Amino acid sequence: MTASSQNPPGALPPEAPSTGRSLMGDMRDAYSSAAFATFGIAVPAPAGSPETPSEEAPVVAPLHTAPLPMSPVQVTAGVISAAMAHGAGTPDDIAQAEQDAGIIFDPQRAQDIWDAAYDQARAEVREEIAERGRQLAVMADFKHRLYAVLRLCEGRPVTHHLPVGAIVGAAADSLPPTEVSFPMVLKWTGGVTVPNIHSDREQLVVECESAYGGRAELIVEGDDRAALASLLDPQVRDIHATCATEGCGTVDDYDASDPAMFGWSRLQIAALGDAPRWYCSDMCVFDALARAGHELAAEDRAAAVDPDEQGPQLPDHTIDEEAVANDGQADGVARCLRCGCTEAQACEGGCHWIPNRDMVELCSACATPAELFYAAGGAR
């Protein structure tokens, strides 16, 4: 007799299929669901499970929609609910469940992560700075080599040929510009040009030539022109010094046809009212002109009227008692403030009254160029 014959069909209830799942498996499933909902982590299913397709069956990608993101509070509540549903009743059990799910903040781990990121950033910055330093060193070396080659070509015409060995030698023995001790030699070609005579810069270009025949220009501006001119003459000359040549600067009436007068010049400066004088050389003529310029400038300054030091002087129309005593009559006429001329006794060559800023009696012969310009209607 078999068991099947002793147990009629339907005598025993059907047995429930064994799932083989334990309490910890259910909790892991809950943790996995919470982790997937939050972090998108898919836990692989064990081999042979219904979720795993068999090797014989065709693999069909299931259609899943992306789950909605859950907040940290929802994830924590899900983990605690799953732990309590599986018998976790103490705070330690709940804390352990949260630790297993990876939702507890670990300060030490966070500090380790920050330290690692900081060290990595510092290492990257140090490497970048070192790379920049290497690049600058290479660029500085190239710059010094370029300057050395340019110094080798300086002053040479464009048609000049240099051997390769000279160029390589100059680049190999390159020095910083501050250590160069070989000046460029220039020779004056005799030409001087003014680029723009109407410019306020007063620029002067001295045309020169290098030792190799190349063209060079020396640019001098402003007061440097006079300074350079004074330095070019090694001797300091005094324009008021007396020439050692006999007869130089005198008004003697020499015979211009005399061979001894060859190279002499006769100069008369009309502004000073001086007689013509003989000078033995061009330098003495230049000194005479310079002396005349100084004297005329001194007279002009002495004759100028300074409104800050002298008040307006009106013409004196009162009777001069001294003039009455001397001349027997009162002249009471307008006189020039500087030369004393009147309308009846004008200056030699003629003169006339001119208006001026100081409103004084001033004749045209005594007026300065600025006063004449003002009288003509300018700068009012």
C-alpha positions in Angstrom: 0.0 0.0 0.0 1.3 3.3 -1.0 0.8 6.7 0.5 -1.4 7.7 -2.4 -3.8 4.9 -1.8 -4.1 5.7 1.9 -4.7 9.4 1.3 -7.7 10.0 -1.0 -7.5 13.0 -3.2 -8.7 16.1 -1.6 -8.2 14.9 1.9 -5.3 17.3 2.6 -5.1 21.0 1.9 -2.9 22.1 -1.0 0.6 23.1 0.2 1.7 26.7 -0.3 4.7 27.1 -2.5 7.8 27.9 -0.6 9.2 31.3 -1.4 12.5 30.8 0.4 12.5 34.5 1.6 13.5 35.4 5.2 13.0 38.5 7.4 16.4 39.9 6.5 15.7 39.4 2.8 12.5 41.4 3.1 14.4 44.2 4.9 17.0 44.2 2.2 14.4 44.5 -0.4 12.9 47.4 1.4 16.4 49.0 1.7 17.0 48.4 -2.0 13.7 49.9 -3.0 14.4 53.0 -0.9 18.0 53.3 -2.3 16.8 52.9 -5.9 14.1 55.5 -5.3 16.6 58.0 -4.0 19.9 57.2 -5.7 18.8 55.2 -8.8 20.8 52.1 -7.7 19.5 48.8 -9.1 20.4 45.7 -7.0 21.0 42.7 -9.3 18.6 39.8 -8.8 20.0 36.4 -7.8 20.6 33.8 -10.5 17.5 31.7 -11.3 15.1 34.2 -9.9 11.9 35.0 -11.8 13.3 38.5 -12.4 16.3 37.0 -14.2 15.6 35.9 -17.8 16.7 32.4 -18.7 19.4 31.7 -21.2 16.9 30.0 -23.5 14.3 32.7 -23.5 14.9 35.8 -25.6 16.1 38.8 -23.7 13.5 41.6 -23.8 14.3 44.9 -22.2 11.5 45.7 -19.7 9.8 49.1 -20.0 10.4 51.0 -16.8 9.6 54.5 -16.1 12.0 56.6 -14.1 10.7 56.7 -10.5 10.0 60.1 -9.0 12.8 61.3 -6.7 12.2 61.0 -3.0 13.3 63.4 -0.4 15.7 62.4 2.4 12.8 62.5 4.9 10.8 60.0 2.8 13.8 57.7 2.4 14.4 57.8 6.1 10.8 57.2 6.9 10.7 54.2 4.5 13.8 52.7 6.1 12.4 53.1 9.6 9.0 51.7 8.6 10.7 48.6 7.0 12.8 48.1 10.1 9.8 48.4 12.4 7.8 46.1 10.2 10.4 43.4 10.7 10.6 43.7 14.4 13.0 46.6 15.0 11.8 48.1 18.2 14.8 49.7 19.9 16.6 52.9 18.9 19.7 50.9 18.3 17.9 48.6 15.8 16.5 51.6 13.9 20.0 53.4 13.9 21.6 50.2 12.7 19.0 50.0 9.9 19.8 53.6 8.9 23.5 52.8 9.0 23.0 49.8 6.8 21.0 51.9 4.3 23.8 54.5 4.3 21.7 57.5 5.3 23.4 58.4 8.5 25.8 61.4 8.3 29.4 60.4 9.2 31.5 63.5 10.1 34.8 61.7 9.8 34.0 60.3 6.4 32.9 63.8 5.2 36.1 65.3 6.6 38.1 62.6 4.8 36.4 63.4 1.6 37.0 67.2 2.0 40.7 66.6 2.9 41.1 64.4 -0.2 39.5 67.0 -2.4 41.6 69.8 -0.9 44.9 67.9 -1.3 44.0 67.1 -4.9 43.2 70.7 -5.6 46.5 71.9 -4.0 48.4 69.3 -6.0 46.8 70.5 -9.2 47.5 74.2 -8.4 51.2 73.4 -7.6 51.6 71.5 -10.8 50.0 74.4 -12.8 52.3 76.9 -11.1 55.3 74.7 -11.8 54.3 74.4 -15.5 53.9 78.2 -15.7 57.4 78.6 -14.3 58.8 76.3 -16.8 57.0 78.1 -19.7 58.3 81.5 -18.4 61.8 80.2 -18.2 61.6 78.9 -21.8 60.2 82.2 -23.0 62.9 84.2 -21.2 65.6 82.1 -22.8 64.1 82.6 -26.2 63.8 86.4 -25.5 67.5 86.6 -24.6 68.5 84.6 -27.7 66.4 86.9 -29.9 67.9 90.0 -28.4 71.4 88.6 -29.0 70.6 87.9 -32.7 69.1 91.4 -33.0 72.2 93.0 -31.5 74.2 91.1 -34.0 72.1 92.5 -36.9 72.0 96.0 -35.4 73.3 98.7 -37.8 73.8 96.3 -40.7 72.0 97.0 -44.0 69.3 94.6 -45.2 71.6 93.2 -47.9 74.3 92.2 -45.5 74.8 88.4 -45.2 75.8 86.8 -41.9 77.2 83.3 -41.6 75.1 80.7 -39.7 77.9 80.2 -37.2 77.8 83.8 -36.2 74.1 83.7 -35.6 74.2 80.4 -33.7 77.1 81.7 -31.6 75.3 84.9 -30.8 72.2 82.9 -29.7 74.2 80.4 -27.7 76.1 83.1 -25.8 73.1 85.3 -25.3 73.1 87.6 -22.3 70.4 89.8 -20.7 70.2 93.3 -22.2 71.6 94.8 -19.0 74.9 93.0 -19.4 75.6 94.2 -23.0 78.8 96.2 -23.0 79.4 96.8 -26.7 77.8 100.1 -27.8 76.6 100.8 -31.3 79.0 103.1 -33.2 77.4 105.8 -35.3 79.0 108.3 -37.7 77.3 111.6 -38.6 76.6 111.9 -42.4 76.3 115.7 -42.2 72.5 115.9 -42.5 70.0 117.3 -40.0 66.3 117.4 -40.7 63.3 118.8 -38.9 60.3 116.5 -39.5 57.7 119.1 -38.8 58.6 122.8 -38.3 55.0 123.6 -37.2 55.1 121.1 -34.3 55.5 122.1 -30.7 57.8 119.2 -30.0 60.8 120.9 -31.7 62.1 117.5 -32.9 65.4 117.3 -34.7 66.7 114.3 -36.6 70.5 113.8 -36.9 71.2 111.5 -39.8 73.9 108.9 -39.0 75.5 105.8 -40.4 76.5 102.6 -38.5 79.9 101.0 -38.8 78.5 98.5 -41.3 76.9 101.1 -43.5 73.4 100.9 -42.1 71.2 103.9 -41.8 70.6 105.3 -38.3 68.8 108.4 -36.9 69.5 110.3 -33.7 66.3 112.1 -32.5 66.7 115.1 -30.2 63.8 117.0 -28.9 63.1 120.2 -26.9 65.8 121.5 -24.6 68.0 118.5 -25.4 68.9 120.3 -28.7 70.6 123.2 -26.9 72.2 120.8 -24.4 73.6 118.7 -27.1 74.9 121.7 -29.0 76.7 123.0 -25.9 78.2 119.6 -25.2 79.5 119.1 -28.8 81.9 122.1 -28.3 84.6 121.0 -25.9 85.6 124.5 -25.1 83.4 126.8 -23.1 83.3 130.1 -25.0 82.6 133.5 -23.5 80.8 135.8 -26.0 82.1 138.9 -24.2 85.7 137.9 -24.3 88.1 140.0 -26.4 89.5 138.4 -29.5 93.3 138.2 -29.5 93.6 139.1 -33.2 94.7 142.7 -33.6 92.0 144.9 -35.1 89.1 142.4 -34.6 86.0 144.2 -33.4 87.2 147.7 -34.2 85.6 150.4 -36.3 88.8 151.1 -38.2 88.4 151.8 -41.9 90.4 148.9 -43.4 90.8 148.3 -47.1 88.7 145.4 -48.1 91.0 144.7 -51.0 94.0 144.1 -48.8 95.0 140.4 -48.9 95.5 140.5 -45.1 91.8 141.1 -44.8 90.9 137.8 -46.5 88.3 136.0 -44.4 87.3 139.1 -42.4 83.8 140.3 -42.2 82.3 143.8 -41.6 79.2 143.8 -39.5 76.9 146.7 -38.4 74.0 146.0 -36.0 71.5 148.7 -36.8 69.3 148.1 -33.7 72.1 149.2 -31.5 73.0 152.3 -33.5 76.6 151.1 -33.6 79.1 151.8 -36.4 80.3 148.9 -38.7 83.0 146.8 -37.1 85.5 144.3 -38.6 85.7 140.7 -37.3 88.4 138.2 -38.2 86.3 135.0 -38.3 82.8 133.8 -38.4 83.0 132.8 -34.7 83.7 136.4 -33.8 80.7 137.5 -35.9 78.5 135.0 -34.1 79.8 136.3 -30.7 79.0 139.9 -31.8 75.4 138.9 -32.8 75.0 137.1 -29.5 76.1 140.1 -27.6 73.7 142.3 -29.5 70.9 139.9 -28.8 71.7 140.1 -25.0 71.8 143.9 -25.1 68.6 144.2 -27.0 66.9 141.8 -24.6 68.1 143.7 -21.6 66.9 147.0 -23.0 63.5 145.5 -23.9 63.1 144.2 -20.3 64.1 147.6 -18.9 61.6 149.4 -21.1 58.7 147.1 -20.4 56.0 148.4 -18.2 55.1 145.9 -15.4 51.5 146.5 -14.2 52.2 144.6 -11.0 54.9 146.9 -9.9 53.8 150.2 -11.4 50.3 151.7 -11.4 48.7 153.5 -14.3 50.3 156.8 -15.1 48.1 159.4 -16.6 49.4 162.2 -18.7 50.4 165.2 -16.6 48.4 168.3 -17.8 49.3 170.4 -14.9 51.6 173.4 -15.1 55.2 172.5 -14.4 56.5 175.3 -12.1 60.1 174.3 -12.9 59.4 174.5 -16.6 57.9 177.9 -16.1 61.0 179.0 -14.2 63.4 177.6 -16.8 61.5 178.3 -20.0 59.5 181.2 -18.9 56.2 179.5 -19.9 54.2 176.5 -18.9 54.4 173.7 -21.4 51.5 171.6 -20.0 51.6 169.2 -23.0 51.6 165.5 -23.1 54.9 163.8 -23.2 56.0 160.2 -23.9 56.5 158.3 -20.6 59.8 156.8 -21.9 61.5 159.3 -24.2 59.7 162.5 -23.3 58.8 163.4 -26.9 55.8 165.6 -27.6 53.6 166.2 -30.6 55.6 169.3 -31.4 59.0 167.5 -31.0 58.5 164.0 -32.2 61.2 161.3 -32.2 63.8 161.1 -35.0 62.0 159.6 -38.0 58.6 160.4 -36.7 56.3 158.9 -34.1 52.7 158.9 -33.0 50.7 158.1 -29.8 49.5 154.5 -29.4 46.8 153.2 -27.0 48.1 150.7 -24.4 46.8 148.7 -21.5 48.3 151.1 -18.9 46.6 154.1 -20.4 49.8 156.2 -20.4 51.3 158.5 -23.0 53.5 156.3 -25.1 54.9 156.9 -28.6 55.2 154.3 -31.3 59.0 154.6 -31.3 59.3 153.5 -27.7 56.6 150.8 -27.8 57.6 147.2 -27.6 56.3 144.7 -30.3 53.7 143.4 -27.8 52.4 147.0 -27.2 52.3 147.6 -30.9 50.3 144.4 -31.4 47.9 145.5 -28.7 47.5 149.0 -30.3 46.7 147.3 -33.7 43.7 145.6 -32.0 45.1 142.2 -31.1 44.8 140.2 -27.9 42.1 142.4 -26.2 
